[in-house]
């Protein structure tokens, strides 16, 4: 009886040792594969991010019921871009880029090919600084297809206002900065979770 028990005990220890070795080998293989996979995927998560330090503040005034003109545009910090609208009754509204986009999108849905062929507020937003900002941030997306540079001058109160506006746009464009963003394993070769880092190029 004692020998059987002793043999059983030795056999059990041997099985545990073999099982532990197999588990260690499996885990080691997983760790190597995980690290290699993350290293191979690093390049796939690299991309360029473009930002601007300057934006536009647009001043718009109602000159007749339902008719507006752009009276001034100036450079501001990118996060301060907005349109300040003054109405005939004296009250003002401050429109963010998001609010301006909503009004322009509604104009596009409503008027289609006739977008901007009137002096309403949405036309001032589309052809002025807000339309410029939104089109720029969309990387020349759909909104710029409605912005005809040959007619934009007519939405400003006078030629000098238009010229100042174009100068402000150029300064905003000059504030462009490009940054390469790359995700990589959190702990270098030891980790499995991604993180982001970047380097800038002006």
CORRA-V600887 format. One record per run of one state. SS is the DSSP state (hx for helix, st for strand, lp for the rest). FROM is the first residue (numbers start at 0). TO is the last residue. Records with the same first field share a line. If there is no record, write none. Layout:
SS=FROM-TO / FROM-TO
//
This chain:
lp=0-0 / 41-41 / 45-45 / 52-52 / 64-65 / 80-80 / 86-90 / 95-95 / 114-119 / 127-127 / 137-140 / 146-150 / 156-157 / 174-174 / 185-186 / 190-192 / 201-201
hx=1-40 / 42-44 / 77-79 / 96-113 / 120-126 / 128-136 / 141-145 / 151-154 / 158-173 / 187-189
st=46-51 / 53-63 / 66-76 / 81-85 / 91-94 / 155-155 / 175-184 / 193-200
//
